[in-house]
Amino acid sequence: MGDVLRPLDEGKGETAADVGPNGLEAVLDRVEWGDGKFGEAVSLPGNGKVDIANDPLLSLSDTDFTL
């Protein structure tokens, strides 16, 4: 499984960068931005979502992972 590091701290916009080695950008849909514990943060209201394109690097079969 590839590493994905997405701090969700951009503070504005409709994408979230993957600052890890694979660069798998996420699309943010119906999110709100606000103050987080360590700077900016994304809030997912009732219908908000973070969409990450399907990529073989994100396969979770037979792999330990942390969210």
C-alpha positions as CSV (number, residue, x, y, z in Angstrom):
1,M,0.0,0.0,0.0
2,G,1.3,3.5,-0.8
3,D,1.6,6.2,1.8
4,V,-0.9,9.0,1.7
5,L,-0.4,12.1,3.9
6,R,-3.3,14.5,3.6
7,P,-3.3,17.1,6.4
8,L,-6.5,18.8,5.0
9,D,-5.1,22.2,6.1
10,E,-5.3,24.2,2.9
11,G,-7.9,26.6,4.4
12,K,-9.7,27.1,1.1
13,G,-10.4,25.5,-2.2
14,E,-11.9,22.3,-3.6
15,T,-8.9,20.0,-3.5
16,A,-6.7,18.5,-0.8
17,A,-3.1,17.8,-1.6
18,D,-1.3,14.5,-0.7
19,V,2.0,15.8,0.6
20,G,3.3,12.2,0.7
21,P,5.4,10.6,-2.0
22,N,2.5,9.6,-4.3
23,G,0.7,12.9,-4.8
24,L,-2.9,11.4,-4.8
25,E,-5.0,14.6,-4.7
26,A,-8.5,14.5,-3.2
27,V,-11.5,16.4,-4.4
28,L,-13.5,18.1,-1.7
29,D,-17.3,18.4,-2.2
30,R,-19.6,20.5,0.0
31,V,-17.0,21.1,2.7
32,E,-16.5,24.0,5.0
33,W,-13.2,25.4,6.2
34,G,-12.5,26.7,9.7
35,D,-10.0,26.8,12.5
36,G,-8.5,23.5,13.5
37,K,-6.3,22.4,16.4
38,F,-3.1,23.2,14.4
39,G,-4.2,25.8,11.9
40,E,-6.9,25.5,9.2
41,A,-9.2,22.4,9.0
42,V,-11.9,21.0,6.9
43,S,-15.4,20.3,8.2
44,L,-17.7,17.8,6.6
45,P,-21.3,18.9,7.1
46,G,-24.1,16.3,6.6
47,N,-23.5,15.9,2.9
48,G,-19.8,16.9,2.6
49,K,-17.3,14.4,1.3
50,V,-13.6,13.9,0.4
51,D,-13.3,11.9,-2.8
52,I,-10.1,10.1,-3.6
53,A,-9.8,8.5,-7.1
54,N,-9.4,4.8,-7.2
55,D,-5.7,3.9,-7.4
56,P,-3.9,0.6,-6.9
57,L,-1.7,2.3,-4.3
58,L,-4.8,2.5,-2.1
59,S,-5.5,-1.2,-2.1
60,L,-6.3,-2.2,1.5
61,S,-6.5,-6.0,1.1
62,D,-4.3,-7.9,3.4
63,T,-2.7,-4.6,4.7
64,D,-2.8,-2.9,8.1
65,F,-3.8,0.7,7.8
66,T,-4.6,3.7,10.0
67,L,-7.3,6.4,9.4
